[in-house]
Every structure is written in structure tokens, then in C-alpha cells.
Amino acid sequence: MQSRILCFSTRRLPLHQRRFLSHFIPDHQYDPPFSPSPKPYYKSKKNHAEKKKKNNSENGDPNKNGAPKLPFKSNLPFDFRYSYSESDPSVGPISFRESPKFSPFGPGRIDRKWTGVSAPVQGEPDRERVEEERNRILGEPLSEVEVAELIERYRHSDCARQINLGKGGVTHNMLGDIHNHWKKAEAVRIKCLGVPTLDMDNVCFHLEDKSGGKVIYRNINILLLYRGRNYDTKNCPVIPLMLWKPYAPIYPRLVKNVIEGLTYEETKEMRKSGLNSDPLLKLTRNGVYVNVVERVREAFKTQEVVKLDCIHVGTSDCKKIGVKLRDLVPCVPILFKDEQIILWRGNFKEEQPSDSQC
């Protein structure tokens, strides 16, 4: 009863008197307003920081400024490019939008020199040794039961091991993402959208060639990339990170004023008739264009000029689509206007030799 009266009375006293009375109240009766201060942990925290710094110095991690001590040395037998499937090494640019000295890998981070388009490999790689190493990692071919099991595990849309392939195609940083997934899973699901879906064979080739894996499943725009039986998760290839997307260089003009093989009046009349015709296809942004090449080939059997409506695709993607159709169909792009692509079938069939001549 006395303790209750004492506690009740201290609530009405001034602050300095309550602090004075708290020294004379037993610990089991005094309830402080805040929890007691924790024990000092500066010593343990300092030891932890010293231990972490020691481990970083042993592993060769970057210093406090974030710059690596030594440049990355990668033994990958191909030139580093931003996109492998959407760039043609045989076509050289005529100019650059930025100086080639600005490497997207950062200054001094790799042992290769950036040329404005790629970082060439040093020395000629031994193709036979590379192929032998790839076959060793892949191991024996998978049986039908093993392939079916992997397909059932990774082909669904809710798969956690998925990489989205967009209009950039097979990019350099995507290779690092693939190996990061392979450290915890045997296969990775790749969903392809946009311009690269025009040529899925090209996408599959670069995925297998640059990553060293094997495509075991292909359904329209869905791929499964297998890592191999003897894949070593602890000794993955060194893939330096590309810190930013480099500016695309300037290439020669795609469409000329006068198309080769036609006069100026014929070119003008053909462009006008193409704009006034009905579109063969209406392409959507980041869509699946797997059947576009076959549709254009079938249309050229009865038509001389074909129009594609790409009003929601974008100007840059329109030109990429025109370049791919030029090489795959083949055909001649004669106009890009208001996000409309006008294609002429050209004289390719006349130039091709007949079966008897072959």
C-alpha cells in the first residue's frame, strides 16, 4: 500500500524531485520511462570491420574509391559488343556519336581496348580448343526423359529462372545474368520479344555460341538454355559488366533517293502506290514477329510492293525491322515514312540461277 502511494505521489512532483526520489526507490519498484542503454559494441564492430577489410584485400576487391586494383582479364574467345545478335561485324560505321576512348566498361576495368563498336579479343583464339572445352562442359547428350523433365520444370510462365530478351537482342550483360542463373539452376527460360523475334535462328546461335550452353526447347518465342552436365558453378567465366549503353554509331544510309535498278520516276511511283495500298500486317510494339518473314514472302508472290503498318512500333525499330527483312526475305526497303515500311520485292528472283543451271 505504501509503495502504491509513493508511486502515485511521484507523478505529481516536479521532474527534478522525481529524479531525486528515484535514487531511494528499490529497483523492483522503480519503472524507468525508457529502456536501459545497451552495452557498448564499438570493439566488436571495429574487429568486424578490420576482418572484412582483410578479406577484401585478399580477394582483390575494389578499394574505397570503387576502382579495381587490376583490370579484368577475360579469356572469352569473342569480341565484346553491346549486342551480339543485332549488330553485323562486317558493316563498319562511317562516324561515331561519341569518342571511342569512352569505354562503356569504365576506364581501366578490362584489358581490352574499346574501338567505339566493340572490344576486340587479344590474339586469335584457338577454335578447336574452344569447341573441345564446350563439348566437355555439355557432356553426353540428354535423354528424352531428362529433356522432358527440364522442359516441364522451366517452361511455364511463372518460372523464377527467366530472362526477358528485348529489342537489344543478346546483349553483353545478359551473358552475366545467364551464368548467375546457372549457378543455382540447370536451365534458364528466355522470353524473346520485339525485333529479334524476326530471326529466332540468329538468337539461338548467339546464345549457344556466347554462353556455351545448348537450346533444348524452342516454342515460338520461348527458349530453354541448358548449361551442361559438367558445368562448374565455382569456376564461371569472367564477364566484365558493361556500365552503360554506348551510343550507336552512324552507319550508311539505308534508303537512297533513287533505288538501284529503277529510275527516279519509277521509284517515286512505286513509293506512292505503296503508301496508298492496304497494309499487309499491323505490328505492335515489343510484339512477336516470328511469322512476319513468311507472310512477306507469300505476299511477294502476287504483289510487287508490300506495306507494313508500324505506327505503334517506333521509328528506330522500324528501321531495324526493314534491315532484317532486307536480308531474310530478301527484299528492298524503299521508304520509311510516318512509321510505315514500304518494301519492294526487287529483282532477286531473276538474278538467282535456275535448278538446271545449278
C-alpha positions in Angstrom: 0.0 0.0 0.0 2.8 2.4 0.8 4.6 1.6 -2.5 1.4 2.4 -4.4 1.0 5.8 -2.6 4.7 6.6 -3.2 4.5 5.9 -6.9 1.2 7.8 -7.2 2.7 10.8 -5.4 5.8 11.0 -7.5 3.8 11.5 -10.6 2.6 14.9 -9.3 6.1 16.1 -8.3 8.4 18.2 -10.5 10.9 16.5 -12.7 14.0 17.2 -10.7 12.3 15.9 -7.5 11.2 12.8 -9.2 14.8 12.1 -10.3 16.0 12.7 -6.8 13.4 10.2 -5.3 14.1 7.6 -7.9 17.5 7.0 -6.2 15.8 6.0 -3.0 13.3 3.7 -4.6 14.3 0.0 -4.8 14.9 -1.4 -8.3 12.0 -3.8 -8.2 9.6 -0.9 -7.5 11.1 1.7 -9.9 10.0 1.5 -13.6 12.0 3.9 -15.7 10.3 5.6 -18.7 12.9 4.3 -21.2 14.8 1.1 -21.6 18.3 1.0 -20.3 21.1 1.9 -22.7 22.7 -1.1 -24.5 26.2 -2.3 -23.8 28.9 -0.7 -25.9 29.7 -2.6 -29.0 32.4 -0.5 -30.5 35.1 -3.1 -30.0 33.3 -5.9 -31.8 32.2 -3.6 -34.6 35.8 -2.5 -35.1 37.1 -6.1 -35.2 34.4 -6.9 -37.7 35.4 -4.0 -40.0 39.1 -5.0 -39.8 38.2 -8.6 -40.6 36.1 -7.5 -43.6 38.8 -5.2 -44.9 41.4 -8.1 -44.6 39.1 -10.4 -46.6 38.5 -7.8 -49.3 42.3 -7.2 -49.7 42.9 -10.9 -50.1 40.2 -11.4 -52.7 41.3 -8.4 -54.7 38.1 -6.5 -54.3 37.8 -2.8 -55.2 39.2 -0.2 -52.8 37.3 2.6 -51.1 37.1 4.7 -54.3 35.4 1.8 -56.1 38.1 1.4 -58.8 39.5 -2.1 -59.2 43.2 -2.7 -58.5 43.8 -4.6 -61.7 41.8 -4.8 -64.9 39.6 -7.8 -65.6 41.2 -10.4 -67.7 38.6 -12.4 -69.6 39.5 -15.5 -71.7 36.3 -15.4 -73.7 37.1 -16.1 -77.4 34.9 -13.3 -79.0 34.8 -9.6 -79.2 32.8 -7.8 -76.5 29.9 -5.9 -78.1 26.7 -4.3 -76.6 24.5 -6.6 -78.7 25.7 -9.7 -80.5 22.5 -10.7 -82.3 21.5 -7.2 -83.5 24.9 -6.0 -84.9 26.8 -7.0 -88.0 30.6 -7.0 -87.6 31.1 -6.9 -91.4 29.4 -3.5 -91.7 31.6 -0.7 -90.4 30.3 2.7 -89.3 31.1 5.9 -91.1 31.2 8.0 -87.9 30.8 8.0 -84.2 28.4 10.0 -81.9 30.9 9.8 -79.1 34.7 9.4 -78.9 35.9 5.7 -78.9 38.0 6.5 -75.9 34.9 6.4 -73.6 34.6 2.7 -73.0 31.3 1.5 -71.6 33.2 -0.8 -69.3 34.7 2.1 -67.4 38.3 3.3 -67.5 40.9 0.6 -66.9 38.4 -2.1 -66.0 39.2 -4.6 -68.7 42.4 -5.5 -70.6 40.8 -4.7 -74.0 40.6 -1.5 -75.9 37.2 -0.1 -76.9 37.0 0.8 -80.6 33.7 2.6 -80.5 31.8 -0.6 -81.6 33.5 -3.5 -79.8 36.3 -4.6 -77.5 38.3 -7.0 -79.7 39.8 -10.1 -78.2 43.6 -10.1 -77.9 45.2 -12.6 -80.2 43.5 -15.2 -82.4 41.6 -17.8 -80.3 42.1 -21.5 -80.8 38.7 -22.6 -82.2 39.4 -26.3 -81.8 40.3 -25.9 -78.1 37.3 -23.8 -77.5 35.0 -26.3 -79.1 36.5 -29.2 -77.2 36.0 -27.3 -73.9 32.4 -26.5 -74.8 31.8 -30.2 -75.6 33.4 -31.3 -72.3 31.1 -29.0 -70.3 28.0 -30.1 -72.1 28.9 -33.7 -71.6 26.8 -36.5 -73.0 23.5 -35.6 -74.8 20.4 -35.5 -72.6 18.0 -38.3 -73.0 14.4 -37.7 -73.9 13.2 -38.3 -70.3 15.8 -35.7 -69.0 14.8 -33.2 -71.6 11.1 -33.6 -70.8 11.8 -33.2 -67.1 13.7 -29.9 -67.7 11.0 -28.6 -70.0 8.3 -29.3 -67.5 10.2 -27.6 -64.8 11.2 -24.4 -66.6 8.9 -23.8 -69.5 6.0 -22.3 -67.5 5.4 -18.5 -67.3 5.7 -18.5 -63.5 9.3 -19.8 -63.7 11.7 -18.0 -61.4 14.6 -18.6 -63.7 13.6 -16.3 -66.6 15.4 -13.7 -68.6 13.5 -11.3 -70.9 15.2 -10.6 -74.3 14.0 -7.3 -75.7 14.9 -5.2 -78.8 18.5 -5.2 -77.8 18.8 -8.9 -78.5 21.5 -10.9 -77.0 23.4 -8.2 -75.0 26.7 -8.5 -73.2 25.2 -8.1 -69.7 22.7 -10.8 -70.5 25.6 -13.3 -70.5 26.3 -12.5 -66.9 22.6 -12.9 -66.0 22.6 -16.4 -67.7 25.6 -17.6 -65.7 24.1 -16.2 -62.4 21.0 -18.3 -63.0 23.1 -21.3 -64.0 24.8 -21.2 -60.6 21.5 -22.3 -59.0 19.6 -24.0 -61.8 20.4 -26.4 -64.7 18.5 -24.3 -67.3 17.2 -20.8 -67.8 14.0 -19.7 -69.5 14.4 -16.9 -72.1 11.4 -15.0 -73.3 12.0 -13.1 -76.6 10.1 -10.1 -77.7 10.5 -7.3 -80.3 12.7 -7.1 -83.3 15.0 -10.1 -82.5 12.0 -12.5 -83.0 12.1 -11.9 -86.7 15.2 -14.2 -86.8 15.0 -16.7 -83.9 17.7 -18.9 -85.5 20.1 -16.0 -85.1 19.1 -15.5 -81.4 19.6 -19.2 -80.7 23.0 -19.3 -82.4 24.4 -16.3 -80.4 23.0 -17.7 -77.1 24.8 -21.0 -77.6 27.9 -19.5 -79.1 28.5 -16.8 -76.4 27.3 -18.6 -73.3 28.5 -22.1 -74.2 25.1 -23.7 -73.4 22.6 -25.5 -75.6 19.0 -24.7 -76.5 16.9 -27.8 -75.6 13.5 -26.3 -76.1 12.0 -23.7 -78.6 8.4 -22.8 -78.8 7.6 -19.7 -80.9 9.4 -17.1 -78.7 10.2 -19.2 -75.6 13.6 -20.8 -75.3 15.2 -23.1 -72.7 19.0 -22.8 -72.4 20.8 -25.7 -70.8 24.1 -25.2 -69.0 25.6 -28.7 -69.5 26.3 -31.8 -67.3 29.8 -30.8 -66.3 29.2 -27.1 -65.6 31.3 -25.8 -62.7 29.4 -23.3 -60.7 32.6 -22.2 -58.8 34.7 -21.5 -61.9 32.4 -19.4 -64.1 33.9 -17.4 -67.0 34.8 -13.8 -66.2 32.3 -11.5 -67.8 33.0 -7.8 -67.0 29.9 -5.7 -66.5 29.1 -3.0 -69.2 28.3 0.0 -67.1 26.2 1.9 -69.6 24.7 1.5 -73.1 27.1 3.0 -75.7 25.8 5.4 -78.3 25.0 3.7 -81.6 27.5 4.8 -84.3 26.4 6.3 -87.6 26.0 3.8 -90.5 25.5 4.4 -94.2 22.0 5.5 -95.3 19.6 2.6 -95.6 17.3 4.1 -98.3 18.7 6.1 -101.2 16.8 8.7 -103.2 16.8 6.5 -106.3 16.6 2.8 -105.9 19.2 0.7 -107.7 17.6 -0.9 -110.8 14.9 1.8 -111.1 14.7 5.2 -112.5 13.7 8.3 -110.5 10.1 8.3 -111.8 9.6 4.6 -111.2 10.9 4.9 -107.6 8.6 7.8 -107.0 5.5 6.0 -108.5 6.3 2.8 -106.5 6.6 4.7 -103.2 3.3 6.4 -103.9 1.5 3.2 -104.7 2.9 1.6 -101.6 1.6 4.3 -99.3 -1.9 4.2 -100.8 -2.1 0.4 -100.6 -3.6 -1.5 -97.6 -1.1 -2.7 -95.0 -0.2 -6.4 -95.1 0.4 -6.5 -91.3 0.0 -4.2 -88.4 2.9 -4.7 -86.0 2.6 -3.9 -82.3 5.4 -2.6 -80.0 7.5 -5.4 -78.5 5.4 -8.0 -80.2 6.3 -11.4 -81.5 7.3 -11.2 -85.2 8.0 -14.9 -85.8 5.7 -15.2 -88.9 6.4 -11.8 -90.5 9.1 -13.1 -92.8 7.0 -15.9 -94.2 4.0 -13.6 -94.6 6.1 -11.1 -96.6 7.5 -13.8 -98.8 4.0 -15.1 -99.6 2.8 -11.6 -100.4 5.6 -11.0 -102.9 4.4 -13.9 -105.0 1.4 -11.9 -106.0 2.4 -8.3 -105.2 5.3 -6.1 -106.2 5.1 -3.7 -103.3 4.2 -4.5 -99.6 3.3 -2.1 -96.9 3.7 -2.8 -93.1 1.9 -0.6 -90.6 4.3 0.0 -87.6 2.5 3.1 -86.1 3.0 1.8 -82.6 6.4 0.3 -83.0 8.7 3.4 -83.1 10.9 4.9 -85.7 14.1 3.2 -84.6 12.5 -0.2 -84.5 11.0 0.3 -88.0 14.5 0.7 -89.5 15.7 -2.4 -87.7 12.8 -4.4 -89.0 13.5 -3.1 -92.5 17.1 -4.1 -92.3 16.2 -7.7 -91.1 13.6 -8.1 -93.8 16.0 -6.9 -96.4 18.4 -9.8 -95.5 15.9 -12.5 -94.7 13.2 -12.2 -97.4 15.2 -10.8 -99.3 13.7 -7.5 -100.5 14.5 -3.8 -100.9 13.2 -1.2 -98.4 12.2 1.9 -100.5 10.5 4.1 -97.9 10.2 4.7 -94.2 7.5 7.4 -93.6 5.1 8.0 -90.8 6.1 4.7 -89.2 5.1 2.9 -92.4 7.5 0.5 -94.1 7.3 0.1 -97.9 9.1 -2.9 -99.3 9.9 -3.8 -103.0 10.5 -7.4 -103.9 13.3 -6.4 -106.3 14.9 -8.5 -109.0 16.3 -11.2 -106.7 14.3 -14.0 -108.4 15.5 -13.0 -111.8 19.2 -12.9 -110.7 19.0 -16.3 -108.9 20.1 -19.2 -111.2 17.6 -21.9 -112.1 17.8 -25.5 -110.9 19.1 -26.7 -114.3 21.9 -24.2 -114.3 22.9 -25.3 -110.8 
